[in-house]
């Protein structure tokens, strides 16, 4: 039986000099979400795009925007992202002192709130807040750089988080890092709902075929 996975292509792997064409190609290819990797040069060494680029992307598409904040002060971004109209915000819990307060602030804006969990962090960190979150982003590489090798320990993390949220049918598990057609079936079997892929999709000639290879898995 096929499980329909949501596919969230990471726009960071796109040709940002031709972003309108790239967004249209992803829409035509059936992308479910557009993944936005926001890096501030502090939480991770790299620096990516900010609000002007995200606002431009939002004006180009109705595809929901899935924003991963790899930043030291995620609360500084919330009002602008809410004004732009993003649908998902994930952030790293170690960057916030009062996590419940920030989760509630995100949800009060009508945005799905998620924690991003790095490979070296146990999923048990979710225990105090999981009933307040809408999703979790499980990193299967260390954040900040593209093209890293997939870390297979994420499979067991997915299984555990799925068991923790079995009574919450709306809770989603998202996986980001080294995702491709080879590991997508097992990620889905373990309980993943959303797969993020960058170069695997945007480095190919046929975006549609690559998205289908991740989305429709047994």
N, C-alpha and C positions, 0 to 999 in steps of 0.2 A: 504493500500500500504506500502510495506517495504521500510524503509530508511536505506541505508547501512552506518553504522557508522564505522569509523576507530577505532581500539582498540590498545591501547598502554600499554602493561603490564609493570609495574614498576619493573625493575630488582632488586631493593633494597630488594624486598620480596623473591627473589630467594635464593637458596643454593649457596652462592658465593664460597664455597669450591669446587663446581662441576659445574662451570659456563658454560663450553663447552656443557655439557649434557643439562643444563637448556635452553641455547640458541637454541639448536637443537630441543628440545621439543616445544618451542614457535614457531619456524619456521614451524615445522610439524603441529602445531595447527592452523596456519593461522594468527599469529600476524601481524598487519599492520605496527606497529612501535615498537621500544624498548625505553621505557622511562627511562631516566637516571637522578636520583635525586642527584645533586652535592651540598653538604653542607660543609661549611667551619668552622663550630664551632663558628662563630661570628654572622652572620646574623640570624642563628638559632643555638640552643645549640649543636645539633648533628654534627658529622663529619663523612662523608661517603668516597667514593672513589674519586680518582683523575685521572689524564691523563693516567698513566700506565694501569689501569683497563679498562678505556674507549677504549684505543688503542687496548687492547687485545680483547675486545668485538667486536670492528669493524673488527678485523681480522677473527672473527669466523662467521660473517654473512653478508648478503647483505640487511638485513632488515634496513630501514632507522632509524637513531638514533635521538631521540627526547630528547634534553637536557634541563633540568630545573635547572638554576643556582640560588641556594639559598645561595648567597655569597655576601660579601661586595664590592668586586672589580671585577665585571664580565668582564671588559675589559682585565684583566690579563689572562683570559682563552681563548680569542677569537682566537688567532693565532694557539694555539695547537689544539683547537677543529676543526678549519678549515683544518688544516693539517691532522687530523684524518679522516675528511670527514663526520662530522655530518650534518644532513639535517635540523634540527630545533634547535633554541636556544631561550628559554624564560628566562627573568630575571625580577627582581623586580625594577620598575622605581625609587624608592626612594634610590637605591644604586648607581645611576649614576647622575652626575651633568648636563652633556650636553647630553640629551637623543636623540635628533635628530641626533647628530653626531654619537652616538654609534649605533643607528638603521641603519644608512646608512653604517657604517663600517661592520656590520653583513651582510647586503644584498650585499655589494660589494664582499664579500667572496663567494657568491652564496648560502647563507644559509637563510632559512626562519626565519624572526625576529618576536619575540612576546614579549608582556608584560605579566607578571604573576601578577594577581590582588588578594590580600588577601581578606578574607570574610568581614573584617571590612572597606574595602576601596570601595568607590563608583565607579561604572564603568564610571561615568562622567569624571574621570581622563584621560580617553582615548581621549577625544575630540580633543586636539591639535595635536595628533599623529596618530589617527586611520587610516588615509589615507596612512600613511607610513609603517604601520605594515602589516605583512602577516597573523598573527593569534594572538589570545589572549588566555592565560591560566587562566581560572577562578578557583580559589581555593574554594572548597566546604568544606575544613577543614583548620585550621590554620597550616601553613607549619612547618615541622621539626620533626614530629612524625607520625608514622603509627598507624592505628587502631582507629582513632578518628571518632566521630559521624558526619555523613553527615549534613551540614547546609542547610536547604531547601530554604533559601533566594536566593540561586544561581539561582533558576528557573527564577525569575524575572530579574536577571542580564542578563541571557542568552537571554531572550526575548528582552531586551533593546538593548544589543549589536547587536543582529541580525537586529533590526530595524535601527541601526546606520550604518550598513554595507550592506544594501539591494542592493545597486548599485554595490557592489564589490563581484562578484560571487566567486572569488578565496579566499576570506577571510575565515579562519577557526576559530571555537570556540572550545576550548579544555577544558575539565572539569576534575579536579583531587581532589579526597578525598572522601572516603566512597562510591564509585561507585559500584553498584551491579545490579543484574537482576531486582530488585524491582524498583529502581529509573531510570534505563536506558531508559525505554520507555518515561517517562515524560521529561527527559533531551533531548532526540531526538526531541520530539514534540516542545519543546521550541526553538530548533535551534542548539543544539550541534552537532559537526561534529566528534570530537575525544574524546573518553573516556579513561581515565587512570585508571587502577586498579592494585593493588598489591596483597595483600593476597587473595582477592576474586578469582583471577586466580591461582596464584602460590602456594596458600595453598590448592588447590584442587588436586584430583587424576587425573581428566580429564581436561587438559588445553583447549582442543578443544571445549568441551561442554560449558565451562565457557565463552570462547571468542565468540562463536556463540550466547550465551544468551545476550551478550551486543551489538553485531554487527547488528543483524537482528531483528529490533524492528518495531512495527507498530506505 
